[in-house]
């Protein structure tokens, strides 16, 4: 029996697609959800509080969709 839980790949704007491809190669039976935050790129200048708020909001929106 395959695991029905999807794997979430969150991409801050750089490198996430290669991570997604690697996961799909290792776990071809698992569903993958790719969530990219291109609008927030780059993350380097943001504060920790800003990043946490942004990521929590984006993942919350994805879960409720």
PEVENHU-V320526 format. One record per pair of residues at least 24 apart in sequence whose C-alpha atoms are under 10 Angstrom apart, sorted by sequence separation. I is the first residue (numbers start at 1). J is the second residue. If there is no record, write none. Layout:
i & j
I & J
I & J
This chain:
i & j
6 & 30
7 & 31
8 & 32
9 & 33
10 & 34
11 & 35
12 & 36
13 & 37
14 & 38
35 & 59
4 & 29
5 & 30
6 & 31
7 & 32
8 & 33
9 & 34
10 & 35
11 & 36
12 & 37
13 & 38
3 & 29
4 & 30
5 & 31
6 & 32
7 & 33
8 & 34
9 & 35
10 & 36
11 & 37
12 & 38
13 & 39
2 & 29
3 & 30
4 & 31
5 & 32
6 & 33
7 & 34
8 & 35
9 & 36
10 & 37
11 & 38
12 & 39
13 & 40
14 & 41
35 & 62
1 & 29
2 & 30
3 & 31
12 & 40
13 & 41
14 & 42
12 & 41
13 & 42
33 & 62
11 & 41
12 & 42
13 & 43
12 & 43
12 & 55
10 & 55
10 & 58
10 & 59
8 & 59
